[in-house]
């Protein structure tokens, strides 16, 4: 079994049945410690590959408000990807690797050097947002710390990206 997220009510992919998919989704809050007042996230903003082969699961926000929610979103996405990779361990090289190689072939990656596409690549959750405050790192860490502590190990290695106004990564720090 590997998770797939429905875009239509009839689509069941990677699960034996609609019931199995519904049961998986219903169990996710308990897997990550998601509080009952938090809605279960459905969409991941971006998947990327770091030069060292890590898979980056990126939650992008328009501003630094709601970072605790972004951390819960990242925790759920890590849980989903862990399940995906457990059921399909070659997904990273087969899917992400092929996508990156195809983009490189047609020139969409510029002069970027492609890193390894390892089946054992680490999942790295990331929260990204613009923030003009000088003390942004301390403020972000304080907001996400309770979520990290409650997320049952899903946010190990969490990275925080302060973005420029045009969306480039200005700073990258550990949470």
N, C-alpha and C positions, 0 to 999 in steps of 0.2 A: 504494500500500500504506500502511496505517496500522495501528499495533499495537492489538491487543485482547487482553485476558488471559482465558484460559479459566477458566470456573467448572465446566465439565464436559469430559470428554475429547473429546466430539464437536463442541464449539463452535469454529468457526473464523470469526472476524469481522475483516474488514479485511485479511486475508491471502488470497492466491490459493489456498492449500492448507494443510493441517495441517503438511506438510513445511516450507513457507515460514515458518510461525509458529514451528515448532521450531528452524529454522535461525536465525531472528532472536533467539530467546531464548538459543540456544547461543553466539551471537556477542557478546551483551551484556557478559559479563565482560571481554572484550578491549577493547570500546569504552570502558569506564570505568576499566580497570585494576584491576578487582576481583581481589584475591588469591584463589588457589585454595582457601584454607581458609575463605573467606567464602561462605555460601550466597547464591544469587541471590534478592533480595527479590521477593515476589509482590504485596504489597498496600501501597498508599499510604494513610496514615491520614486525610489531609484535603486537599482542594483548595479554595482560596479565591481571592477577588479583592480586591486592595488597592484603596484609593480612587483611586490613580493608574493603575489598569488592569493592574498586574502580576498574573500568575498565581502564587499561592503554593502550593508543593508541600510540605506540612507532615508531618513525622515527629514524632509525639507519644510521649513516653516517661513512664513512671510515676515515674521518678527519674533522677538524672544518671549512673547507671552505664550503660556501654555506648554512650557517645556516638560512638565511632569507628564502631561498627556502624550507628548511626543516620545518620552521614555517608555511609557506603557505600550505605545504602538510598536516601538523597536523591539521590546521584549516579546511581544506576540509574533512578530515577523521572524525573530530568531527561532522561536519554538516551531513555527511552520517550516522553516528551512531545515532545521534539524531533522524533522520528520521526513521531509522530501529526500534529504541526502541519505537517511537510513534506508529508505525504500529503493532509492536509485542512486547508488554511490558514484556513478560515473556522470551524473548530471552536470557537474561543473565543467569538466573538459569537453563533454559532448555538446552541451548547449551553450554555456557562456564562452567556452573556448572557441567553438565554431563561429559564434556571433562576432567575437573580437577579431578572429582571423579574416572573416569576410569583410568587416569594416576596414581593416588594414589594407586588404587587397584593392578596395575601391578608393582608398585615400582619405577615409573619414577619420582616421586617427592621427593624421599628420605624420610626424617623425617619431611617434611614441614607440617604444620598444615593448613588445609583448612579454609579459612575465610567464611563469609556469602556470599550467592549468592542472593542478594536482587534485586528485580525488579526496585528499585529506585536508583541503584548504580550510583555514580558520574562518569562521563567520564573525565579522566585526560590525556591531551596530554603530550607527552614526546619527547624530542629531545636528542639523545644519540650519542656520538662520543668520540674517544680518543683525548686528547689534552695535550701536555706536558707543556704548558705555565703556569707559576705561577699565572698569572692574567686571567686565562681562564674564570672565572665566569663573571668578568666585561666586557671582550671582547664579550662573548656570549650574555649577557644582552643587550649590546649596539646594537648588530646586529639584535636581534629579537624584540627590543622595538618598532620600527616603524610598524612591522607586527602585533604585539599584538594590537597596537592602531587602526590599520585599519581593523582588522579581524572581526569586528562586534560581539564581545563577544565570539567568538569560542575558544579563547585561554586562557580563565580564568582558573587559576590553572596550567598553563604550568610548567612542571618540566624540568630541565636540568640535564642530567646525563653525567658526565665525566667518560669515560671508561678506563680501563687499556688496555695495548697492547693485552691482551688475551680476552678482551671482558667483563670483570666483571665490575660492577658499583663501581667506586672508590669514587665518590661524587655525591650526589643528592641534588640539591638546587632549590628553587623557581626562576622563571624567573624575 
